[in-house]
Amino acid sequence: MPYSLNLYHDQLTNEGATSAPLPAANRLFYVRFGEVTINGETYRPDDAFYCGDEVEMSGVADWSLVWRWELDLPNAEKKLMEGSNLLSMLRMSRVITSLEMPEGSQWLMRLDRVMPPAGRVADRHQHPGPGIRCLLEGSFNVQQAAESMRERVPGDPWWETGEDTVVAWASRTMHAKFLRGMVLPTEHEGEVTGTWLSGDTTKKRGAWHLYVDQIVTV
């Protein structure tokens, strides 16, 4: 059965912003700015977590921004957050074609962060699963057969299938920093992914930080 991976940006425009409940789904959350309560727990900038339950969100700061990755069926109605003093946007939606995902199978949902140093070019490489990236700092460029992107700026997403060969590079003068919401086979739990196909494999690859590895059932 095919699944889609969707990335939403949810803005809560003041301290009193409250959402209607979102139905349960496999979701990754990242607080980009501000402070929010989600299902009664308070989260601040750079907090990240998984939630498979129904979700309610409210604003604590004057303005908050939450990034939300979600697995869903391709023909399902998009899960925009509704309520008072908030704005919910679907930034990217892609059907996963590189993995066979039968109903009842288990997969790893991962949220991690990569920070390539300034001037570094990531030579030809692949990953064991697809994902939606979203830039935190700097600028970024991606060359691949599926979807090439140029001059991504903070807040911009891009898609990598995993099976397609990718070459990527950031600015010569400033490091880049981006998040990856990925779907991977479960055997990669806790592992750094990436198969390098060319170039100097001893070069520094950039700082890596794992926020969430969550095994889910689809």
Residue, then its C-alpha position, 0 to 999 in steps of 0.5 A: m500500500p502506498y503512503s505519503l509523507n507530508l510536511y506541515h508548518d503550524q503557526l500559532t499567532n499568540e499566547g491564546a492560540t488553540s487548535a481543534p484536535l487532529p486525529a491520531a496518526n504517525r507524526l514527528f514534531y519539531v518546535r522551530f520558534g516560540e513555545v507551545t503545549i501539545n497534549g498538555e506537555t510544554y515544548r520550546p525551540d529545538d524540542a522534537f518528539y513523536c506522537g501517534d495519538e490525537v493531538e491538540m496544540s496551544g500557544v504559550a509564546d507571542w508567536s510560535l512555529v511548529w514543523r510536523w511530518e506525517l505519514d498518511l494515505p495519498n488520497a486522504e484529506k490533508k490534516l491542516m490544523e484548525g482553531s483560533n489564532l493559528l495558520s496551518m500550511l502544507r509545505m510538501s507532500r510526496v508519495i513514497t515509491s521507493l519502499e514497499m509498505p504493506e498494511g501492518s508492516q513496521w518502519l522507522m520514523r526518524l527526525d535528525r539534523v545535519m550540519p555540513p561545514a561551509g564549502r563542503v560538497a557531499d559527493r554522490h550518495q544514497h539513503p535506505g529510505p526517503g524523506i522530506r528535508c527542511l532548512l534551518e540555517g544557511s543555503f543549500n543545493v541538491q542535484q538529483a534525478a527526482e527533484s533538483m533544488r537550488e538556493r534553498v533558504p531557511g524554511d524551504p523543504w525538499w524531497e529525497t527518495g533515498e534510492d536516487t543518487v544525490v550530490a549536495w552543497a551549501s554556501r562557501t562562506m556559511h555552514a548549512k543546517f537542516l532537519r530530515g524527517m525520514v522513513l527507513p527500514t527498522e534495522h537502521e535504528g540508531e545508525v547513521t545512514g548514507t552510502w557514499l558512491s564516490g569522492d573521498t570517503t575520509k572527508k568530514r561529513g558534518a555534524w549529525h544529531l538524532y532527535v527521534d527514532q520511532i518504530v511505527t506500524v502502518 
